[in-house]
Amino acid sequence: MSDKDLKIPYGHQSIDQQDIDAVEKVLRTDWITQGPVVEKFEKSLASFVNAKYCASVSSGTAALHLACLAADIGPGDEVIIPTLSFVASANCVLYCGAKPVFVDVYDDTLTINIEETQKKISKKTKAIIAVDFAGHPADWDKLKKLAKKHKLILIDDASHALGSSYRSKQIGSIADLTTFSFHPVKTITTGGAITTNNKNFYERLKRLRHHGIYKSDSLSKKYGGWFYDIKDLGYNFRLTDIQAALGISQLAQIEKFIKKRRQIWQRYNKAFDKTHGLILPVEKDNYFCAWHIYPIRIISNKIARKEFFDKLRRAGIGVQVHYIPIHLFNFYKRKFNYQNNNFPVAEKYYQQALTLPLFVGLRGKDQEYIIREVKEALR
Ligand SMILES: Cc1ncc(COP(=O)(O)O)c(C=O)c1O
């Protein structure tokens, strides 16, 4: 069954009249790109995650790419990354000419294994990119301690975790650079962003997203009002005002979105509590998860994951698998000589993994239907 024919997708944007009105309003103004709404969105997002600065960009991938460039990651550098993530978490390192070095994840939270990370640190290591998997934050205190000891830059790929927190600190305020994706299946929908408390990173990010263009009053005075210089090789990764208006409107609803996501997570947990053959996503003490996905593991001896996946798809339920560990992709195997069994926890998880639908618009009766079909498949 193709994704378009599914009765229930695994994720879906949540757009209401308020969002549509906000976009329409911008369309009637003079500015639809590079206008004042972008800055307003950035201020709201920085305030929500409790960070000093926010630079919006066109996607989560652009955010990762620019975060690496702002951190000065380049040829000869190594960056440590958990193999269990969306491939963008590693591709961004290659865009900068550096080498991604993979590590395994913890079996419970599926976030980066810090003891293994420590072992992989070399003279060439410049940064760690940790992923707050499914919305569950990594162990940031331990990561910060490690990064401080080895003078490494910490990048948080928080594409799944807008609204999550770790020991009462908002995700977005902890790492040196935090990247967000606002792809339609994520907690809010628009482009992407990077938050930081470091002014130098912020200034660099703003140039890099806009072709590397640098303007200043002193340059204008000296050469003329039109003048700008190019300090770094940049890109056109800017967010439009149309997207920023959508972002502001979506962010205004985030508490409601997170509440609904957590209700769906709790309802699944309760329904499957006594069901044999499943491992459910857990929220550890001191963590608060704005769940992006609901990844379960099929450990039943009655049905294999592939059969389970096909059965639910036939029932019109848009299950997914998050993710194929990155080192297992042909490109990465060929380029860096990775092999099967290099990272046993992530690979075992991958063999058993299945993501159930979780999004704000998931109706109670649809979730009941999913729960029934899952139980039925395990019988
Ligand atoms: C962990 C992770 N990193 C990066 C990305 C890339 O984000 P985007 O699709 O907005 O480019 C995604 C989302 O797809 C993701 O899930």
The ligand as an ORCA input file, in Angstrom:
! r2SCAN-3c Opt
* xyz 0 1
  C      17.194     13.457     13.374
  C      16.960     14.296     12.166
  N      17.930     15.109     11.729
  C      17.763     15.910     10.658
  C      16.578     15.914      9.949
  C      16.464     16.765      8.721
  O      15.464     17.709      8.804
  P      14.740     18.299      7.498
  O      13.882     17.217      6.920
  O      13.945     19.461      8.009
  O      15.825     18.730      6.556
  C      15.521     15.101     10.381
  C      14.189     15.128      9.732
  O      13.827     14.677      8.763
  C      15.726     14.252     11.490
  O      14.746     13.433     11.906
*
